Amino acid sequence: MDAETIGAAQDVAAVSAPAERRSHVRGIVARFRRGYRRLRRLALGQAVPRTDCPPVPEAPEGQCRVSPGPKRTDGDDLSFAPIPVLARALRRGRVTAEALARLSLARLEEFDPKLRCVASLMPRRALASARRADREFANGKVRGPLHGIPWGCKDILDARGAPTEWGCELFQGRPSQGDAEVVARLEAAGAVLVAKLATGELASGDVWSGGRTRNPFRPRQGSSGSSAGPAAATVAGLVPFALGSETHGSITSPAVRCGAVGLRPTFGTVPGRGCMVLSPSLDKIGAFSRNAPDAALVLSVISDAPIRFDPRRGARGRRIAVVGAVTPAVRRALREAGARLVRATPPELDIKPLMAILYADIASSFEWTTRGERAARLIYGDLWYAARLIPAVEYIQAQRLRTKLVELLGPWMDRFDAVVVPGMHRWLMSATNFTGHPSLTWRTGFLGDRTPLTTTLFGPHHSDGALAEIARSVEKKTDAWRVAPPGFSRT
């Protein structure tokens, strides 16, 4: 297969990649072809394939309860304080919402040159919202635990008052179309939006039109992505929490790299209106925070499904599958919290061919960029050119494989209250994205060079709150989650 063959294939598909890009496209298409061969070795039969993420069971009744958290609210601790601590300080008049908003805006401006995590500061909207919150506090009105709390959102979510540029030069200056549904819900809860935070170009990676977003613990290292800005800004104490999104690792991966809490919800439970679309059957909006209860709290506000979360519940009585070399400290903390740990092995299934679904969906979502030469200006443009050449038959066969994965992984996951892995376990991360199961990643220690060590929990559908309860039981045994990155705290 040579560049001329690629050109002929693109002619058939009515795609016109520049001639100088065809050699790069050829290599990607060759990789795709290897995936097709793997797909054809699987016995998929004529079962009707799912063309979207399968429906999940009806959400259980429940509610979110807020952990009291530590009580210190003095000095620079405000930058790293848990949400309930900030909420108490606001209700008791020890700090104003305007002061918190100004602190967050100032830190975003101060540290952005180091992290490249800010797409747009929003001082006008932030200060107006904060002053409204202060008036409401003065009149005895409290909308909830997020009232007056600053936050930031990934720059694929529309928010009035700032452009939504998707991290991409092609979309610089693109106006937001009002507020995304999740932004409106947080606004109604009284939260104070202070910034749009960087996303990798078109929600891929950590490189965007403003550069590469950095890991606060190791600023020479990229933050991973694509929820690069939300992870970095939260870990660095620039915002108490942020919203990100995941299609295939975009919450989990930066949470692992930066040592953030990243809660990826059950598919379909958080509305996506007003959010850039990559793959309608894979996209999920989730929360970044510095501790597990905060993430559950945020999810309870933006989710359509009730979040059953009680910090007192912990891991007691939970049956947790251990997959891989989970650190002794985490295993010990879970046992001490009353969990029953069992060694387990995930089902065996070659799921790499499923990536044809993701790539074809993305090429469709940005179809207009891949008909001409615009894609040549994109970081992953050659991949989107190649994705235009994925045969429809292979796409449908990949959906049949997805159906098989759902039928295999769902019952296996339902045997446990959670599955715990070191880091993020690439197979489970990928598989659960295609099946719609939730995950929670959190910091559980450090290497000698201050690189964060993280652990991830996966769970059955609608176990989002339970994952936060289990993670909290480990947080109570370690101070790893309290540690600020060097150079970002003044205490």
Secondary structure by P-SEA (a helix, b strand, c coil): ccaaaaaaaaaaacccccccaaaaaaaaaaaaaaaaaaaaacccccccccccccccccccbbbbbbbbccccccccccccccaaaaaaaaaaccccaaaaaaaaaaaaaaccccccccccccaaaaaaaaaaaaaaaaacccccccccccccccccccccccccccccccccccccccccaaaaaaaaabbbbccccccccccccccccccbbbccccccccccccaaaaaaaaaaccccbbbbbbcccaaaaaaaaaccbbbbcccccccccccccccccccccccccccaaaaaaaaaaaccccccccccccccccbbbbcccccaaaaaaaaaabbbbbbbbcccccccccaaaaaaaaaaaacccccccccccccaaaaaaaaaaccaaaaaaaaaaaaaaaacaaaaaacccccccccccaaaaaaaaaacccbbbbbccccccccbbbbbbbbcccaaaaaaaaaaaaaaacccccccccccccc
